[in-house]
């Protein structure tokens, strides 16, 4: 292997690792930014056609989980090829369609457009903050993954119970606040994994970051609709 004269192997290896890490992080950010386009397009199509409104209740829930987990499985299977990018963008379009019902409800409020833009700005601020923390902190968060998963399951199960049994606005708001905190930390956790070299595939990395960003935006929109809506 060719290396600069007098440079120790350890320095060469560190430089190579840093180069790979930076490339994965850069490609992930670019693909994440690109994934916002089909998400917005999907939300527009869902609102224009009423597709997401038609898929409500148990039927909508089944379609959402089947579609989301089906796409995620397919993306992981093709993450080392260009098809992985195609499937990821198709997945983000699907998620936009699924989000369109909530966006449509918010836009139907007197200050709906302002609330949607506020949710966008808030999500961007959370992302910038978590990305900064992840790239500067020296703390090791590698053991947090299992606790994040447990937290997500608790929020998901409680949310389903609230949707179909309790139907409490206060509980919905509390769950949204908890979800924002959970997925904000998850966002930092995933970016830190890239920085530390724990994730070297930018398609898998983008999928993970996208899910956190999507959930932060969605739950911010719920909170803003509950507490900031004119209606």
C-alpha positions as CSV (number, residue, x, y, z in Angstrom):
1,X,0.0,0.0,0.0
2,X,1.3,3.5,-1.0
3,X,1.6,6.0,1.8
4,X,3.3,9.3,2.4
5,X,7.0,8.9,3.5
6,X,7.4,8.9,7.2
7,X,3.7,8.7,8.0
8,X,2.8,5.9,10.5
9,X,0.3,3.3,9.4
10,X,-2.0,4.3,12.2
11,X,-2.2,7.8,10.8
12,X,-2.9,6.5,7.3
13,X,-5.7,4.2,8.6
14,X,-7.2,7.0,10.7
15,X,-7.2,9.3,7.6
16,X,-8.9,6.6,5.5
17,X,-11.6,6.0,8.2
18,X,-12.2,9.7,8.5
19,X,-12.6,10.0,4.7
20,X,-15.2,7.2,4.6
21,X,-17.1,8.7,7.6
22,X,-17.2,12.1,6.0
23,X,-18.4,10.6,2.6
24,X,-21.2,8.6,4.3
25,X,-22.3,11.7,6.3
26,X,-22.2,13.9,3.2
27,X,-24.1,11.4,1.1
28,X,-26.6,10.9,3.8
29,X,-27.4,14.6,4.2
30,X,-27.8,15.0,0.4
31,X,-30.1,12.0,0.1
32,X,-32.1,13.1,3.2
33,X,-32.6,16.6,1.6
34,X,-33.6,14.9,-1.7
35,X,-36.1,12.7,0.2
36,X,-38.1,15.8,1.2
37,X,-39.2,16.4,-2.4
38,X,-41.2,13.1,-2.8
39,X,-42.5,13.6,0.8
40,X,-44.0,17.0,-0.1
41,X,-45.2,15.6,-3.4
42,X,-46.9,12.7,-1.6
43,X,-48.6,15.0,0.8
44,X,-49.9,17.1,-2.0
45,X,-51.2,14.1,-3.9
46,X,-52.9,12.8,-0.8
47,X,-54.6,16.0,-0.1
48,X,-55.6,16.6,-3.8
49,X,-57.0,13.1,-4.2
50,X,-58.4,12.5,-0.7
51,X,-56.4,9.3,-0.7
52,X,-55.3,9.4,2.9
53,X,-58.7,10.5,4.2
54,X,-60.2,7.5,2.5
55,X,-57.7,5.3,4.3
56,X,-58.7,6.0,7.9
57,X,-59.4,3.9,11.0
58,X,-58.3,0.3,11.0
59,X,-57.9,0.1,7.2
60,X,-55.6,3.1,7.2
61,X,-53.6,1.6,10.0
62,X,-53.1,-1.7,8.2
63,X,-52.1,0.0,5.0
64,X,-49.6,2.2,6.8
65,X,-47.9,-0.5,8.8
66,X,-47.9,-3.0,5.8
67,X,-46.5,-0.3,3.5
68,X,-44.0,1.2,5.9
69,X,-42.5,-2.1,7.0
70,X,-42.6,-3.6,3.5
71,X,-40.7,-0.6,2.1
72,X,-38.2,-0.7,5.0
73,X,-37.5,-4.4,4.5
74,X,-37.0,-3.9,0.8
75,X,-34.7,-0.9,1.3
76,X,-32.5,-2.8,3.7
77,X,-32.3,-5.7,1.2
78,X,-31.2,-3.4,-1.7
79,X,-29.2,-0.8,0.3
80,X,-26.0,-1.7,-1.6
81,X,-27.4,-0.9,-5.0
82,X,-29.1,2.0,-6.9
83,X,-32.4,0.3,-6.4
84,X,-32.1,1.1,-2.7
85,X,-32.2,4.8,-3.5
86,X,-35.3,4.3,-5.7
87,X,-37.1,2.4,-3.0
88,X,-36.1,5.0,-0.4
89,X,-37.6,7.8,-2.5
90,X,-40.7,5.7,-3.1
91,X,-41.0,5.1,0.6
92,X,-40.8,8.9,1.3
93,X,-43.6,9.5,-1.2
94,X,-45.7,6.9,0.5
95,X,-45.0,8.5,3.9
96,X,-46.0,11.9,2.4
97,X,-49.4,10.4,1.3
98,X,-49.9,9.0,4.8
99,X,-49.1,12.4,6.4
100,X,-51.5,14.2,4.1
101,X,-54.5,13.7,6.3
102,X,-52.9,15.5,9.2
103,X,-51.5,18.2,7.0
104,X,-55.0,18.7,5.4
105,X,-56.6,19.1,8.8
106,X,-54.0,21.6,9.9
107,X,-54.3,23.6,6.6
108,X,-58.0,23.7,7.1
109,X,-57.5,25.9,10.2
110,X,-57.5,29.6,9.9
111,X,-53.7,29.8,10.5
112,X,-52.9,26.4,9.1
113,X,-50.2,27.5,6.6
114,X,-48.4,29.3,9.4
115,X,-48.6,26.2,11.6
116,X,-47.1,24.0,8.9
117,X,-44.3,26.4,8.2
118,X,-43.6,26.6,12.0
119,X,-43.4,22.8,12.2
120,X,-41.0,22.8,9.2
121,X,-38.8,25.5,11.0
122,X,-39.0,23.7,14.3
123,X,-38.0,20.4,12.7
124,X,-35.0,22.1,10.9
125,X,-33.9,23.7,14.2
126,X,-34.1,20.3,16.0
127,X,-32.1,18.6,13.3
128,X,-29.4,21.3,13.3
129,X,-29.1,21.2,17.1
130,X,-28.9,17.4,17.2
131,X,-26.4,17.2,14.3
132,X,-24.2,19.8,16.0
133,X,-24.3,17.9,19.3
134,X,-23.6,14.5,17.6
135,X,-20.6,15.8,15.7
136,X,-19.0,17.6,18.7
137,X,-19.7,15.4,21.7
138,X,-17.2,12.8,22.9
139,X,-19.8,10.8,24.9
140,X,-20.6,7.3,23.9
141,X,-24.3,6.7,23.2
142,X,-23.9,3.2,21.7
143,X,-25.9,1.5,24.5
144,X,-28.9,3.8,24.0
145,X,-30.3,1.9,21.0
146,X,-32.3,-0.6,23.0
147,X,-33.8,2.0,25.3
148,X,-34.9,4.1,22.3
149,X,-36.6,1.1,20.9
150,X,-38.4,0.4,24.1
151,X,-39.5,4.0,24.3
152,X,-40.8,3.9,20.7
153,X,-42.9,0.7,21.5
154,X,-44.3,2.3,24.6
155,X,-45.3,5.5,22.7
156,X,-46.7,3.4,19.8
157,X,-48.9,1.1,22.0
158,X,-50.1,4.0,24.2
159,X,-50.9,6.0,21.0
160,X,-53.0,3.2,19.6
161,X,-54.9,2.8,22.8
162,X,-55.6,6.5,22.9
163,X,-56.7,6.6,19.3
164,X,-59.2,3.7,19.6
165,X,-60.1,3.6,23.3
166,X,-59.4,6.7,25.4
167,X,-59.5,9.4,22.6
168,X,-58.0,12.0,24.9
169,X,-56.7,15.2,23.4
170,X,-54.5,15.8,26.5
171,X,-53.0,12.3,26.2
172,X,-52.4,12.9,22.5
173,X,-50.5,16.1,23.2
174,X,-48.4,14.4,25.9
175,X,-47.6,11.5,23.6
176,X,-46.6,14.0,20.9
177,X,-44.3,15.9,23.3
178,X,-42.7,12.6,24.4
179,X,-42.3,11.5,20.7
180,X,-40.5,14.7,19.8
181,X,-38.1,14.2,22.7
182,X,-37.5,10.5,21.8
183,X,-36.9,11.0,18.1
184,X,-34.8,14.1,18.7
185,X,-32.4,11.9,20.8
186,X,-32.7,9.1,18.2
187,X,-31.7,11.6,15.5
188,X,-28.6,12.5,17.5
189,X,-27.9,8.8,18.2
190,X,-28.0,7.9,14.5
191,X,-25.8,10.8,13.4
192,X,-23.3,9.9,16.2
193,X,-23.2,6.3,14.9
194,X,-22.2,7.7,11.4
195,X,-19.6,10.0,13.0
196,X,-18.1,7.1,15.0
197,X,-18.1,4.8,12.0
198,X,-20.9,2.5,13.2
199,X,-22.9,3.1,10.1
200,X,-21.2,3.0,6.7
201,X,-24.1,2.6,4.3
202,X,-25.6,6.0,3.5
203,X,-29.0,4.5,2.3
204,X,-29.5,2.8,5.7
205,X,-28.3,6.0,7.4
206,X,-30.7,8.2,5.5
207,X,-33.6,5.8,6.2
208,X,-32.9,6.1,10.0
209,X,-32.6,9.9,9.9
210,X,-35.7,10.3,7.8
211,X,-37.9,8.3,10.2
212,X,-36.7,10.5,13.1
213,X,-37.2,13.8,11.1
214,X,-40.7,12.6,9.9
215,X,-41.8,11.8,13.4
216,X,-40.5,15.0,14.8
217,X,-42.3,17.0,12.1
218,X,-45.6,15.0,12.5
219,X,-45.7,15.4,16.3
220,X,-44.8,19.1,16.2
221,X,-47.7,19.6,13.8
222,X,-50.0,17.8,16.2
223,X,-48.9,20.0,19.1
224,X,-49.2,23.1,17.1
225,X,-52.7,22.1,15.9
226,X,-53.8,21.4,19.5
227,X,-52.4,24.5,21.1
228,X,-51.9,27.0,18.3
229,X,-54.8,26.4,15.9
230,X,-57.3,29.2,15.4
231,X,-60.2,26.7,15.2
